[in-house]
């Protein structure tokens, strides 16, 4: 009986782990938090799809958002965000874990998303959308 109870507790803990992680988002460093839009784009809330909003514990794109589960620092101006992104693009609902790499310019005004074979720059907007 004790062995079965211990196995049940381990199973319940494993099942609850993703929920607990989502309930307590990781803290994104303040320098990376903000409202970012593609260069040359107007700072108008969700006027175009390159915008991203990074808050202390969440990230939001045009068609998806979710909690940041883990943050890795990559030097003084780099981070890797591990997030759970929930989307509703085209009426379809979905959820996926994502890994996003960002670097911040020395002046803190440009955020670059770094992909495997590309880079995308965004500039900081004042305020929040």
C-alpha positions as CSV (number, residue, x, y, z in Angstrom):
1,X,0.0,0.0,0.0
2,X,2.8,2.4,0.9
3,X,4.6,1.7,-2.4
4,X,1.4,2.3,-4.4
5,X,0.7,5.6,-2.6
6,X,4.3,6.8,-3.3
7,X,3.9,6.0,-7.0
8,X,0.6,7.9,-7.0
9,X,2.2,10.9,-5.4
10,X,5.1,10.9,-8.0
11,X,2.6,10.6,-10.8
12,X,0.4,13.4,-9.5
13,X,3.5,15.6,-9.1
14,X,4.6,14.9,-12.6
15,X,1.2,15.8,-14.0
16,X,1.0,19.0,-12.0
17,X,4.5,20.2,-12.9
18,X,3.5,22.0,-16.2
19,X,0.6,23.7,-14.4
20,X,2.8,24.8,-11.6
21,X,5.4,26.2,-14.1
22,X,2.7,28.1,-15.9
23,X,1.3,29.5,-12.7
24,X,4.6,31.0,-11.6
25,X,6.2,32.6,-14.7
26,X,9.9,33.3,-14.8
27,X,11.0,37.0,-14.5
28,X,12.2,38.6,-17.7
29,X,15.0,41.2,-17.0
30,X,13.6,44.7,-17.0
31,X,15.8,45.9,-19.9
32,X,14.1,43.4,-22.2
33,X,10.6,44.3,-21.1
34,X,8.6,46.6,-23.3
35,X,6.6,47.1,-26.5
36,X,8.6,46.4,-29.6
37,X,7.7,46.9,-33.3
38,X,9.4,46.2,-36.6
39,X,11.8,49.0,-37.6
40,X,10.0,51.7,-39.6
41,X,6.6,50.6,-38.2
42,X,4.3,53.0,-36.3
43,X,3.8,52.5,-32.6
44,X,0.1,51.8,-32.9
45,X,-1.3,48.9,-30.9
46,X,-1.4,45.8,-33.1
47,X,-1.5,47.8,-36.4
48,X,0.9,45.2,-37.9
49,X,2.0,41.7,-37.1
50,X,5.7,42.1,-36.2
51,X,4.9,43.6,-32.8
52,X,5.9,41.8,-29.5
53,X,5.1,42.8,-26.0
54,X,7.4,41.4,-23.3
55,X,6.4,41.8,-19.7
56,X,8.0,40.5,-16.5
57,X,6.4,37.1,-16.8
58,X,4.8,36.9,-20.3
59,X,5.3,37.4,-24.0
60,X,2.6,38.4,-26.5
61,X,2.7,38.4,-30.3
62,X,0.1,39.5,-32.8
63,X,-1.6,36.0,-32.8
64,X,-0.4,34.4,-29.6
65,X,0.6,34.9,-26.0
66,X,1.6,33.1,-22.9
67,X,3.7,32.8,-19.8
68,X,7.5,32.8,-19.8
69,X,8.5,29.5,-18.1
70,X,12.3,30.0,-18.0
71,X,14.8,32.7,-18.8
72,X,18.5,32.1,-19.6
73,X,20.9,35.0,-19.6
74,X,23.3,35.0,-22.5
75,X,25.9,37.6,-21.5
76,X,25.0,41.2,-20.6
77,X,22.6,41.8,-23.6
78,X,21.2,38.4,-24.5
79,X,18.5,36.1,-23.2
80,X,16.7,33.0,-24.2
81,X,13.0,32.8,-23.2
82,X,11.2,29.5,-22.9
83,X,7.5,30.2,-23.1
84,X,4.2,28.5,-23.5
85,X,2.5,30.2,-26.4
86,X,-1.3,30.0,-26.8
87,X,-2.5,31.1,-30.2
88,X,-5.8,31.8,-31.9
89,X,-4.6,32.5,-35.4
90,X,-7.3,32.0,-38.1
91,X,-9.8,30.9,-35.5
92,X,-7.7,27.9,-34.7
93,X,-6.6,27.5,-31.1
94,X,-3.3,26.0,-30.2
95,X,-0.6,25.8,-27.6
96,X,3.1,25.1,-28.0
97,X,6.3,25.6,-26.0
98,X,8.7,27.9,-27.8
99,X,12.2,29.0,-27.4
100,X,13.0,32.6,-28.4
101,X,16.5,34.2,-28.5
102,X,16.8,38.0,-28.1
103,X,19.7,40.4,-28.0
104,X,19.4,44.0,-26.9
105,X,21.4,46.9,-28.4
106,X,23.8,48.8,-26.2
107,X,21.4,51.8,-26.0
108,X,18.4,49.5,-25.1
109,X,16.3,50.8,-28.0
110,X,16.6,47.8,-30.4
111,X,15.6,44.2,-29.7
112,X,16.8,41.6,-32.1
113,X,15.1,38.2,-32.4
114,X,17.8,35.7,-33.4
115,X,16.7,32.7,-35.3
116,X,18.7,29.8,-36.6
117,X,19.4,31.5,-39.9
118,X,17.9,35.0,-39.6
119,X,17.6,38.0,-37.4
120,X,14.7,40.4,-37.0
121,X,15.1,43.9,-35.4
122,X,12.4,45.7,-33.5
123,X,12.5,49.1,-31.9
124,X,11.1,50.1,-28.5
125,X,7.8,52.0,-28.3
126,X,6.9,54.2,-25.4
127,X,4.2,52.9,-23.1
128,X,2.2,49.6,-23.6
129,X,-0.4,48.7,-26.2
